[in-house]
């Protein structure tokens, strides 16, 4: 025997290379087997609209797989290192003592190794470790035969690279004819010695070139207690989408009763699939939900249909349904197309059965078909806009169709020319109401002057709108109306800054005053119907937009000066720590086209404040005060303490003096806080101060280890159901409780942050500081 540190020149080294490549394919199959347990739920994530990311706040120890490709050999070469080497003939070589076999793909270490038949057979024993970029397998004995194309490993333990997946198998056999066979297999993502859950099977079979594996006598264990048994089931062993059952969803509420939904994923083709979800509700019956997805080079389409026959919780056992068609497409270099069409059987469908796309507070279901053209200085939008009204809301007008053209071009070196135009036809489901065709064109010539210290903009606009109105008999409207208005605007702002602030000498403080003069001529518009026009809500930025209405049916006359200011405090990293804005409009003449209740010489005083008091405390508020009465018209306030992404407390208040004849005065408290390393709770309560009652109460608690979690959520909130006459009830409540188990490595987990965002109101980060 001769000591050797390099036996890479042995005869048959290329046969060794072939053996290593086969071992790599085998271990890759083991990897796919382990990932197969996760694949079904991954498809569920793809087929649903929500994005639920895995929570990594509690981490398992890092995977023991450590692999670097820098130590691999060049392609076509194999290196064998050992403390001792024995050549029995040209066909047999024995290696012992820290045997290390390295190819261009993987590395094998063992106590002993024997290579026979000119490198066609390999036997390694004694603490054999195989490692590649995907996983690591430990075994007490490995036998390879490149002629028979067989591999056998006994007493194996495997660890997946890049994840916490690991397990063991009593015997692993691989043959070219039968594929992969594993006996007494176990898989878990929990750390060694702390296995909260595991999956065990007496046998796993994966046929060669098959997309499926078969597991026999599969048991799911929580700790050492078996909780679920399947005598036989098939699972995917590749990253290709596979047909099969997805994880179920289980909940309970006073509205639906016990609610069980079992999705089934059907992989029809590489570019389209279908998810069918039977849903059993003890209070209502059996509902079928379906989602069909289609992907092509021209776009992406989704078709959703939900159907509940004979709802047992309705007076007449009514059939109930919901459908949605959505498409986003690409027609060429500058053209896109979009479709979003929705419909449902009744006003209470979303309230009673829920929706992945709408909230129970929504009053409309929008239906839009659009064609868009984008160029450097021009945009063209062609749309059909319709919607379905829920309850007894006044039916709005549909735009069937609507075309908008916007052009911006430099003009004469210093000037800029803009053209906004629109052509629309408005229809209503109520045949007794007027309809109209509207054509609008508004050319604008502006002189912008912008520098780092400020900007000055002068604009002149001509607004011409033509209406052709039908069905106007008995109204004050006229069939043909041509409205022409002139508008002039002069806007200027300056940027001042100085070193130091009220809080810190190293900060930078800015002062940004702005002023705008706006003049718009007057024309009587009482002969024009209201088709897409409502009053806009005024905030600080809205004071400078020069309009008080959406749409074009009412353009208010203006002779006014708007004054505003913003002051900011920036830290050394140029991050905003404090920002305050104030603004108000002063009317030089009385407006004759005005919003309801407007009869004063100035607008409400609008203010906004954002303040990062420290790295953890933040405050946001906006307010509008009527200057004639010194009363608050609107306000919102948010005060938040945030220790980290999972630890926060937020206090909110919202007030509106008059909204559709009602006063809104609501206060809310939200919190998310870890109890210890494994326990976390979230809670939220909103109360209507005006009516002295609760709006929503939500509480959730989660236990989480590094490899599994359980969530319990209880909530009670206003149901917002519509009565028989179409009025929305504000007295009924819906309550429920849900329980969810999460096994990490078998799909994503919903974190405590996700629980905080659930419910009617959910969590919203309030401040706008950069």
N, C-alpha and C positions, 0 to 999 in steps of 0.2 A: 504494500500500500504506500502510495506517495502522497504527502500533504500537498494540497493545491488550493489556491485562492481564485483560480480562473480556469474553468473547463469549457470555455465557450468554443473551443476548436474541435470538440468531439465530433466524430462522424454522426450524421443524422440530426444535426442541429436544426435543419429546416423542418424535419418531422416534429421535433419538439415545438417549433413555432405553431404547426398545425394543431397540436394537442392543446396548446394554450388558448388558441383562438376558439376551439370548441368549448373549453371550460368557460371562457368569457360568455359565450352564447348561453350556456347552461345557467350561469349565475344571473344573467340578465333575465332569464325566464323566472328564476326565483324572485327577482325584484318585481317583475310584472305580476306575479302571483300576490305578493304583499300589497301592491298598489291596487290590485283588483278589488280588495275589500273597500277601497275608498271611491272607486270609479263611479258607482251608481249615484252617490250623493253629489259628486261633482257635476253629473249631468243634470241633477235637479237644480243646482245653482244656475246652470246655463239656461235652463228652460223657464226659469222664473225671472221676474223683472227686478226683484229686490237684490241688492248687493249686500251680502252678509260676510264680512271678512273675519278671519279667525282671530280670536283674542289671544295675544301672546303675553298677557300680564303675568301669568304663572307659567314658567318655563321648566321643562324637563332638562336633566343634564344633557349636555351636547352629545351628539352621536360620536361613538368612539372611532368611527372610520376616519383615518387620516391618510391621505393619498396625494402624492405629487407626481405629475407626469414627467417632471424633469429627470427622474431616475430611470425612466423607461429606456429601452434600447431602440435604435433605429429600426424602421420597418424591415422585416426579413431576418433579424438577428435575435438570438437568445443567449443569455449569459447565465451560467450556472456557477455558483460559488459555494464552497464547503470547506470545512476544516480538513477533511480526509476524502480522498477519491481512490476508488479501486476499479481497475479495468480487468474484467474477467475474460473478455474477448473483444473483438471489434463490434460485437452486437450488444454487450452488457456492460453497464457501469453502475457502481454503487457509490452513493454519496452519503456522508454522515457528518454530524456536527454542524449546527447552524447552516443548514442547507438553504440557499436562496436562489430561486429560479426567476429570472426577469425577462419578460418579452416586451414587445412594443405596446402591449395593451394591459398587462397585469403583472402582479408579483405573487409568488408562492414561497412561503417559508415552511420548513419542516425540520424534524430531528433527523430523519433519514429519507432517502429517495433512491429508487432503483429504476433505471431506464434500460429497457430490453428491446430486442428485435430492431436494432438500428434506429431506436428512438420512437418506435411506433407504440410502445407501451410504457406507461409511467405508473409507479406505485410510490406514494408518499405516506409516511406514518409518523405518529408522535407529534402532537401539537401542530397540525397542519393549519396554516392560515392563508386563505386566498383573498387578495385585495385588488380592487380596481376602482374606477371613478364612481361606480354606482353603489357598491356595497362591499361588505367584508364577511367572509364565511370561515368559521373555525370548524375543524373536524379532527377526529382521531385517526382517520384513514381515508385516503383517496386513491381510486384505481381508475386509470384511463386506458382505453384501447382505441387507437385511431383507425385501425382496420375495421373492427366491428362497430365502431362509432358508439361506444358505450362509456358511461361514467357512473361510478358508484361512490357515494360519500356516506359515512356513518357517524352518528353522534354529532350532528351539526348544530351550530349556532350562527345566526346571521344578523347583521345590522345594516340598515339602509343608510347610505350617505345622504346628507342634506335633510334628514328628518329623524324623528325618534322611533321610527318603526323598527322592530326587531322581533326575533323569535327563534325557534329551534325545530328540528325535525330529526326523528330517530334514524331514518334512512332516506337518502335521495338517490334515485336511479334515473338515468337518462339513456335512452336508446334511440337510434335513428328511426326505427320502425314504429315504436310505441310512444315516443315523446317523453315527457317528464312525469315521474311518479314520486310522491313524497308520502311517507308514512309517519303517523303520530306527529302532526304539525301543530305549532302554536304561533300566534301572532299577537302583538300588543304594541302600544306606543308609550307604555308606562316604564319608568326606570326599573332596573333590576332590584329586587328586594322590596318593591313597593308597587306591585301589579294590582291596581284597582280593577282592571278589566282585562280580558283576553279572549281570543277566539281559538278554539281547538277543533281539530278534525282528525279522524282516524286515517283518512286517505285523501290526497289531492292528486288529480290526474289532469295533465295538460297535454293534449295531443299535438304532435308536430304541425306547425303552420296553422294551428287553430286559434281563433279569436276568443275562445271560451275555455274555461277550466271547470272541472267538476269536483265538488267537495262532498264527502260522505260522512255521515254521523257527526255533523257540526254542532258544537255546543258553545254558547256564549256565556262567559263567566263574569260575575261581579265578585271580585276577591276570589275566593275558592269555591263559590257557590254557583252552580249552573242555573241560569235563569231562562234560557231559551234553547230549543233544540230543533234542528232540521235534519231529517234523515238524508236528504239529497237536495242540492241546489247547484246551479251553474252561475258563474261569475265571469266578467270580462278580464282578459289578461293582456290587454294592449291599451294604448291611449286613444284608440278609436271609440267613437260613440257606440254604445251597445243597447239593444232593446232589453228592458227589464224593469222591475219594480224600483221605485225611489223611496226615500224615507217618508213615512207618513207624518201627518200633522194632526195633533190631538189637542182639543180645548173644550171648554164648557162655558156656557153663558145662559142667562135667563131668557135670552131671545131665541137662541137656536137649540138649547139643551146640550147634551153631550154631542160633540162635533168631531167626527173622524173623517179625514181625507187621505186617500191612498193614491198617489200619482203613479201612473204607468208610462214609461218612456218608450217610444217606438221609433227606432232609427230606420226611417224609410229609405234614405239615400244619403250620399255624402253632403248634399246641399239642401236637404229638407227633412224635417222630422215632425213628430206629433207627440204631444203629451196628453193623456187622458187621465182625469182625476175624478173617480167616483167619490162622492161626499155624502156621508150618512149623518143626519141631524135628527135626534130623537124627537124634537118638537115640530119638525117640518117635513121630513121625508128624505128621499134620496135625490141628490142633485148630481148632474154630470157636467164637469168642466173640461174644456178642451182648448189646446193651444197648438196651432200649426205654424211652423216657421219655414221660410223659404229664402235662400240666399243665392244670388246670382251676381254676375259681373256688373249688372246694371242697378242693383239695389238690394234692399232687405225688406221682407214683408212678414207681418205677424197677423194671424187670424185667430181671434178668441171667441168662443161661443160657450155660454153657460145656460143650462136648462134645468129647471126644477118642476116636474109635473105634479099637479094637485098638491100644492102647499097646504098641509093639514092645519097650519096656524092662521089661515085666512078664512073669512066667513064662507066663501063659496068654493073652497079648495081650488084656488086659481092656479093656472100654469104661469110660471114666471121665467123670464129669460133676460140675458144680457149678451150683447155682441160688440166686438171691436175689430176694426180693420185698420191697420197702420202700415204705411209703406214709405220708405225714403229711398229715392232713386236718383241716378245720375244719367243724364241723357246726352251729354257731350261736354266739351271743354268749359262752357259757361252755363249750361242748363241743368237744373235739378227739379225734381218733382216730389211732392209730399202729399200723403193721404192720411187723414185721421178721422174715421167715422165711427160713432158710437151710438148705441141704442139700447133701451131696456123696456121691460113690460109695464112697469108702474113706478110711481114716485118713491115708494119705500124700499125698492129693491136694494139699494146700496146700504140703507140703514139696517135692514133685516139680515142681509146675506153678505155684506162687506164687498170690497172691491180692491184689486191691486192697483187701480189707476185713479180712483176718486175717493174723496173724503165725504163723510156723512153730512158735512156742512155745505157741500157744493150745491148750488141751485141750478146749474146748467150743465148739459153734456154737449160739448162742442163738436161740430162736424165740419171738417175743412178739407178741401182739395185744392192744391196749389201748384203752380208752375212758376219757376223763378229763373231769372237771367241775371248774371253778375259779370260786370266788366270793370275796368279800372275807374272810370268816371261815370258809370251808369248802372242802375239797377232797375229791373222790371219784374213786378210781381203780378201774377194772374191767379185769382183765388175765387172759390165758391165757399162762402162762409154761412153755415147754418148751425143751429143748436136746438136741443130739446130742453124745454123748461120743466123744472120739477116743482110741484105744488101749484099754487095759484099766482105765481109770479106773472107779472104782465108780459105777455108774449112779445119778444123783441123782434126786430126786423132781420131778415136774412139778406145777405149780399149775394145775389145770384145773377151775374158774377160781379167781381170787383177787380179792377186793373189799376196798378200804381206804377208811375214812371218817375224816377229821380235822376237828374243829370247835374253834374258839377264840372265846370270847365274854367280854367284860367282865362282872363279876358283883359287885353291891353296891358299886360305886364303887372299892373298894380291891383287890378280888380279881379273879382271872382263872380262868375255867373252860375246861378243855380235855378233849376226848374223842377218844381213839384207839380205833378198832375195826377188826376184820378178820374176813372170812369166806373160807375157802379149802378146796379139796379137793385132796389130794395123791395122785398116782398114780405108779406105777413100771412100766417096761417089763418088769421081772422079775415074773412072775405069782406067784412064791413069796414076795414081800416084802409086808409090811403096807401097807395104804392107810388114809387118814384124812380125815375132815372136821373142820376146826378153826374154832371161833368164839371170838373174843377181843374183850373190851371193857375199856377202862381209862380211867375218868373221873379227872380230876386237878383239884384245887382249889389254886391257888397264890396267894401274896401277894408280888408283886414290888415292890421298893423300889429305884429307880435314881436316882442323882445323879451329878454330874460327878466327885465324889471317890470313888465306889464304888457297890456294889450289894449288896443282901441279898434272897435269894429263899427262901421257905419253901413247901414243896409236900407235899401228901398225895395218894396215889394208891391206888386199888383195882384190882388186876389179876385179872380173872376169865377163865379159858379153859376151854372145853368141847371135848372130843375124842370123836369117834365113829370107832373104829378097827376095821377089818375084816382078815380073813386073819391073825389073831394066834394061831392055834392053835400050841401048842408053843413059845411065846415067853413072856417075862415081862410082856408088854403086856396091858392090859385093854381091853375093847370100849368101855366108857363111862368117861370120866375127867372130873371137874370140879375144876379147880384154882383156888383163890382165895388170893391173896396181898395183903398190905398193905405199902405202902412209904411211908416218910417221908424227906424230903430237906431239908437246910438248907445253903444255899450263901452264902458272903460273900466279897467281895474289896474291896480298897482301892487307890487310885491315889495314889502319892506322887511328887513330882518336885521337882528342885532345879536351879538354874543351875550350869553347869560339870560336868565329868566327869573321868575319869581321863586323857583325852587332850587336852581343849581346854576353855578357860574359857568359850568361846562356845556350847558344846553344852548340851543339856538331858539330865539323867539321870533315869530313872523307876525306881520300885520298886513292884511290883504283887504283894503277897502274896494268896493265896487259900486258903480252907479249906472243906471240905465234910464234913458228917456224913450218912451214908446208912444207913438201916435197912430191910431187906426181910425179911419173915417167911419161915419155912421150910416146905416141904412136899415129901414124897418124890415124885420125878418119874421114878423108874425104870420106871414102868408106862406111860410115854409114849415113843413112837418119836421118832427124830431125822429130821425131814423137811426142814427148811431151816436147820439149826443147825450152826455150826462155831465154833471158838474165835477170838475177835478178837485182832488184834495190838495190843499196848499201846504207846502213846506218851504224851507229856506230856498232850496234850489228852484222850486216851482214858482217862486215869486218873479223869477227872471225869464220864464218861458213866454210871457206875453199873451197868455190865453187862459180862460177860465173853464173851457168846455172841451171835452173830447169830441172827435168828429168835426164836421164842417157845417152842420145845420145852424149853429149859432156861433158867430164870430163877434165878440164884444168890441164895441168902440172904446178907444183908449186915448187919454191925454194924461199921462201919468209919469211919475218919476219913482223908480225903485232904488232903494238904498240898502246896501248890505255890507257886512264885514265878516271876515274870518280871521281868527288868530290861532296859531299853532305853536306848540313847544316840542322841539326835536332834540333827542339825546345825541350823544357823540357818534352813534351808529346811524344817525339820520332816521330814527324811528320816532313816530309820533307818540308823545306821552299825554298830550292834552290838545283838544281842538274845540273851539267854540265858534258858532256862527249865529248871526242875527240878521234879520231882514224885514223890510216893510215897504208897502206900496203907498204912495201919496197921490191921490186923484186930484188933478188940476181942474177937471170938469166932471160933472155928474155923468156917470155911465147910463146910457139909455137901454143897452142890451146887457143885462146883468143877471147874476145868479140869484136864487131866491133869498130874501132877507137882506140883500145888500143895499144899504142906504146910508152911507157914511163917506167921509172925506179921506179915509185911509183904510187899508186892509188890516187884518189881524197881524199882530206882531209875532213872527215866527222865530224860533230859536232851537238850536241843537247843541248838545254838549256830549263829548266823549272824553273820558278821563281815565287813564291808566294810573291809578293811585300808587300802585307798586307792581311788582312782578306777579302778584296774585289777586289784587283787588282792581276791579274795573267797574266803571259807572257809565251809563248811557241814558240820555233823556232827550226828547224833543217835545215841543209845546207850541201851541198857538193860542194867543190871548187876544180877545176882542177888545180893541182899544176904547170903544165907546162905553163899554160896561165894565171893563177890567176883569172880565170873567174868562175862565179857561174854556175854550171851545174843544180842543183836543189835546191830549197829552199821553205820553208813554214813558215809562221809567223802568230801567233794569239795573239792578245792583248785584254784582256777582263776585264771589270768592272762588278762585280756582287754584288748587294746589298742584294738580297735574291733570292729565286727560281723563282720569277716572275719579277724581276727587273734586267736587264742586258743589256750591250752594248758590242758588239764584233766586232773587226776589224780583217780581215783575208787577207792574200796575198799568192798566190801560183805561183811558177815559175818553168818551165822546159825548158831548152835551146832547147832540141830536143826530140820530141816524135812523131814517125811516120812521120817524115819530117816537123813537125810543132813546133812552139814555143808557150808554154802555159804561159800566163802572165795575171793573174786574181786577182782582188781585190774585197772584199765583206764587207758589213757592215750590221750587224743584231742587232736588238734592241727589247726589250720587257719591257714595263714600264706601271705601273698603273697611270692613270690620277688623280683619286680619289678613294674613297672606292668602287665605283660601276663601273667606266669606266676604261678600259684597252686597250692599243693598242700595236700591234707588227708590225714590218716592216723589210724588207730585200731587199737589192739590190746587185747584182753581175755584175761586168763590165769586159769586155775583153779589157785590155789595149793594147794588141798587135794589135787588129783590131779596137780599139776605138769605141766600141759598147756595148750596154747592153745585158746581158745574161738572167737575171731574175730580175723582180721587183714584190714584194709581200707586200701587206698591209692588215692588219686586225684590226678591232676594235670590242670590246665586251662590252656590258652592262650586268652587273650581279648584281642581288639582292640575298637575301638568298634563294629564292625559284624559281627563273627563270633567264634566260639569253638569250641574242640574239647576234649573231655574223654576221658580214658582212666582207667578204674577197674578195679582188680584186687582180688579178695577171696577169702578162704578162711574157712569157718566150719563148725561142727558142723551136720550135716544134720537131726538130731533125727528121723530116720525111725523108724517103728514096724515091729517085726519081725512075722513070721507069727503069733506067739502074742499080739500086741498090746502087747508091751513096747517102750518107747521106747529106741532105740539111742543110746548116748552115745559111740560110737567112730568113726562114719563122718563124713567131711568132704565138703563140696561147695565147689568152687572155680570161679571164672569170671573173665572179663575182658570189658569192654564198651567200645565206642568210639562217641562221639556228636558229631556236628557240629551247630552252632547258628549260624544266619544271622539276625542281628537284623533286625527289620523283616519277617521271614517267620514270625513266631511267637515265643513267649516263650523265654527261655533259662533253664536251670537253673544257678543260681549255685553257687559253691564252698561256700556255706553249705548248700545243698541236698545236695551230695555228702556233707558231714559228717553230715547227718541220715539218710542212707541206711544200709542194712545191718541186722543183727540188733538191735543195741543203739541205735545212733544217738546223737546229741548231745542232752543235756538240760540246760537251765539250772537249776542246783541250788538257788539261794538264794531266800529268801522275803522279803527286805527290801523295803520299799516304796521 
